[in-house]
Amino acid sequence: MCLFVNAGTLMDSSVALGTPLPAGDDSYQAGYQEPRQTITSTSINDRLPPEMLAKIFDTFLESYLSQIDSPWKLGAVCRMWREIAWSTPVLWSTLVLQYSRRPRNLSAARIELAMDWIGRSGCLPLSITIDYPLHNIFRNHRFETLSNQVHRKLCDLMELVNSNAARWKYLHLHLPGDVLSLLDARSADGSSLLHTLSLRSCDVGGKVTINNISKLSPKVVEISAIPLRRLDFNWQLVTQLSMKARSIEDVSQALEFAPALRHCAFRPVFNSSRRTEPRKITHSSVTSLEIGPYLGLHNGEDFFRAVNLPALDTLTLREIPHRDLPLDDCQRFLSRSRNGLKTLKVELCSLSGDQIAHLGRVTTSIECLHITSDLEKEDLLPVQLESFYAALRCLPQSDDIEPESATPVFPLLREFHRTKTGEFYWEQEELTALLEPLSLDSTRRRPLELIKLHCRRYTKEPYLSRQVLDQLSRFADQVNFDFTVELDNGMIGDLWALSQLHEFE
């Protein structure tokens, strides 16, 4: 463990693949002089077997440091480390090229570096990420020549990627449409290793056609700004799909193409000018659905009316304004779930407390509820839960929605997860309402097992009041209260324990 920490300290001054080469250098070799010979013969580094050092290097690159560091830094420490790193293929099996901040770093030296990198990986499966958003391809007159040069280099990169198609395991490409259209997997054999295929075109409305990937059979697929009819890979093994759906037809095609699909996420960009009823589609294997955020003009009713997912047990609503959720259509959509919805996640939506309570009445099978809000997001109003907690207490609701019957709200709830970013006001979070009887004339409660609360980026030390602590403590032998707080300095504390200590001070 000490070696790992010290190694990270020694690597601070080295050069990584995702960072600029030293100024004035046209070759990556210029950045690597003879490694320093500062480690003595009595150093623990000299006594460790090469196999153990190789394992330590692999662990280092799998850590969060791999986002900014690379095997080149390992080789810059000393000659022995360099020899081990250079001869360990697993250290070179992940290539990440991200140019979102320094667009002009795509030089001939970088292409040569990428070729050398992949060459050192031997025959191992490859994870390749190339991220070059459109805003880095300068279009004004001043940078017109540079743009042409960048385009040629991106095409050279695609040739390198294509030449290793048989070894793709994770492929993530975010490129201009005409460059992305060069993707070619014809050199891959029928038994493709590919697990994840992520293709994002940064040309809004641009033409992308990828015809030479029919040998690919990915399990996880992510698509953005590419019509499905322009992709010819094998959909039979796809179990997880994330896509920006420009029409309800995109959704229908995806569900038809992928018979083994179980988890899907759609970001609708539906045109609201539709005049005909959408075609109905049923998928019997999908168990998890995420929908949102809505982008541009949309017609949310189309999705909930056209799609039937009888095996659905988890629904995530993400970044949906309260006026854009067709509540009745969503209710009917959920009622078509054969086994009943078990988990509902409301993430960064500005739904009213009444709307959430309504879903809890009509979908009584829900056992796990997640509500996430962020006061720092200016485009969405934070969810207001006062009426939600009032509904849990069987109190009269507001006038926003017509009065409901005496049906209990989330009667089978076992877990309640609440995450909030920004200031937290306990008077607005009546968690004791979750522990109230299901109706005014009954003592039966929800079968709650866990209430999990997490406050993020809090600017001051929060505490539960003595009254709240006493009320919740009565149920401590039946319910697990997991309360945490993350302060601005990044420290995370046990809110329950902090509150108890504060009360005794």
Secondary structure, 3 states (H helix, E strand, C coil): CHHHHHHHHHHHHCCCCCCCCCCCCCCHHHHCCCCCCCCCCCCHHHHCCHHHHHHHHHHHHHCHHHHCCCHHHHHCCCHHHHHHHHCCHHHHCEEEEECCCCHHHCCHHHHHHHHHHHHHCCCCCEEEEEECCHHHCCCCHHHHHHHHHHHHHHHHHHHHHHCCHHHEEEEEEEECHHHHCCCECCCCCCCCCCCEEEEEECCCCCCCCECECCCCCCCEEEEECCCHHHECCCCCCCCEEEEEECCHHHHHHHHHHCCCCCEEEEEECCCCCCCCCCCCEECCCCCEEEECCCCCCCCHHHHHHHEECCCCCEEEEECCEHHHCCHHHHHHHHHCCCCCCCEEEEECCECEHHHHHHHHHHCCCCCEEEEEEECCCCCCCCCECHHHHHHHCCCCCCCCCCCCCCCCCCCCCCEEEEEEECCCCHHHCCHHHHHCECCCCCCCECCCCEEEEEEEEECCCCCCCHHHHHHHHCCCCCCEEEEEEEECCCCEEEHHHHHHHHHHC
